Amino acid sequence: MSTTPATLDAPLALPCGATVPNRLCKAALTEGLADAMNHATVRHERLYRAWSVGGAGLVVTGNVQIDRRYLERPGNVVIDGGATGGDEGLDALRRYAAAGTVGGNHLWMQLNHPGRQTPTHVCAEPIAPSAVPLLNHSAAQFAPPRAMREDEIEDVVRRWAHAATVARETGFTGIQVHAAHGYLLSQFLSPVANRRTDAWGGALANRARLLREVLRACRSAVGADFPIGVKLNSSDFQQGGFGADDCLQVVRWLGEDGVDLLELSGGSYESPTMMGAKLRGPDAERPVSDSTRRREAYFLEYAAAMRGAASMPVMVTGGFRTRAAMDEALAGGELDMIGLGRPLCVDTDLPRRLLAGDCTEAVAYERGIDPPKAGLAWFCLQLLRIGDGLEPDRGLDGTTAMARYAENEASTARGLVGR
């Protein structure tokens, strides 16, 4: 992969032939805006129209699930092999895609299966590579998972390809396969979660088999000219988990499988480094340069280490707040695209202002949230407000945010129809 320096406003050519108009990406953020049938709604249209005109060259949706039995949260959009779709669901996706591309940007649908990270209030028996429960979480939060049968693994591949087909047919301009943060594909990659002794477990090639078969099936379904990205952990930051050396090999395989953009992240519900938590596990001991600290990004050191193996453009999300840090990372050739998440939960036009030079730094709203553990709830509630046509509530306190978020999740789960 070339390391020719780029600027924020430079187009990015992808291996499939598509071009992203600039180097800023609105990274995937779970929204919770779906209706009682897990269809897209007018709330998605409002939110994604705001992000589209906000200036990012690429906008990636939040978790779109491929199986309605297993949700990351009750308000997920689902594409379920036709079981919950129909014309109404497809028309809603078309409106969603149309609203999310009015600014001339790419809009990629992130496709996911949560595996064992399915909350108990939406699933009493989640599935996983092996019957290994989540550490540091009670059964009241996440029920112990059941090990998947081989026919269920094969069904996951089929469902992913079907969802990719629907994404293209309804007007999304690409897909991102979520293989990070401890969700199902990440669970298969991890020796901690995947203790199988068949062809889907053991050696890294077997643990990566599901991810690679999903990618091949999606490519076959959507064709050679449709962008396919992957979100991958640089490390799980867990003792005995998927580590940086494993990642390096998987990155090489992803190049063979025709991936167009690699987003590097890290962590899981057990070690939430993607939310800025302190790094844990053996990879946390790797030296971090002063330069990397100045650049702010959580996983930039890992991205630099992966560049030699990556035959596709690389993106890093997490921690970027200043234009100077973004420019430095691009100029240094360590990555090709900057992912922005939490700042865009409030300031949807931040990319446009950064590109125009009207702004040099994103507001780090997370620093003012008390208690800090309320961050997820606080940011999710801002998305709900924008989806409802309201202004973000920048003065929302953390304790209130946690209470409102919990009630929203519970009421959404109670309102689900046909489950």
C-alpha positions, 0 to 999 in steps of 0.5 A: 500500500502506498504511503504517499502523504494526503490531505483531509480534502484529498479524494481516496481511490478504493481498490474496487474503483470507487472514490471517496471525496475526502479523508473524513469518515463518520464512523459507525455509531449505534443509533437505536432508531428503528421501529417495532419491526426493526425497520428504518424510520424517518428518524434515520432519515433526519439523522443521516441527512444531517451527517450527509450534508455535514461534509464527511466523504464517507458515512458508515451506519450503525449496526444493521443486524443480519438476524432479528433473533440476535440484536445488539440493542432493541432499536437496531435496523435488521435485514433478516433474509426476508423474514421481517422485511417485505416492501415496507422495510425495503422502501424505508431503507431506500428513503434512508439511503437517499437521505444519507447521500444528499451531500454527495458522500458515500454511505456504507451499511455496517452489517453485524451479528452480536453473537454473545453480546446480545442483551438479555432483554432481547434474547434469552439464549444468545449464540457464540462460537463456544459456550463462553460467557462474557467476563465481568458481566452478569447473566442479567445483562448477557445470558450465557451463550450456546455454542453454534452448530455448523449449519448455524455458522453456514446460515450466518454466511448466507444472511450476510450475503443477503443483507449485502445484496439488499444494501446495494439494491436499496441505494447504499454505496458500500458495506462494512463488515463488523469484525471487531469489538467482541461481536460474532466475527470477533468472537470467532477470531479470539482464542478466548471466546472460540474454543472449538475443535472443528474447522472453525476453531483452533489455528488462526486460519480456522478462527478467521474462516468465518470472516473470510467466507462472509467476505467472499459471499458478500463479494459474490453477491454485490459484484467487484465494483461495490465497496466492502470494508472491514472493521477489525480489532488491532488487538482485543487487549485481553490475555490470550485473546486476538492480538496484534500479531494475529491481526497482522496475518488477518490483514494480509488475508483481507487483501487477498479477499478484496477488501477496499477499506480496513478500519482498525479499532480494538477492544470489546465489552470485556475490555472497552478500549474503543471507548478510551478505556485503559489498554489491558493485556499483552499488547498494551505493553507495546511502546507508545511514542510521544508522537502518537500521544500527541496525535491523540488517536487510540490505535494509530501505533497499531495502524502504523505497524499494519501498513506493510501488510495492508494492500488496502487503505487504512482508517483509524477511529477513536480519539482524534480531536484536533485538525493538527493531529489529523493532518500529521497522521495523514502526512506521516502516511500511517493511515488514509482516512480519519474516523470520527465518532463521538464528536459527530453525535453533537456537531454533525457539521464538524467535517465540513467546518474542519475541511473549510478551515473554520474549525481546528478542534472538535469539542471533547464532550466526553471530558465533561460527562460525570460520571464518565461511565455515562458516556455511552448513554449521553452520546446515544441520547443525542442521536435520538434527539437529532432523529426526533428533529431536536437540537442536541442537549449539550447540558445533559448530566450523566446521571440523568442520561443513564436513567433515560437511556435505560428507560429508552432501551427497556421501552423499545424492547417491550414494544418489539413486535413479532418476536 
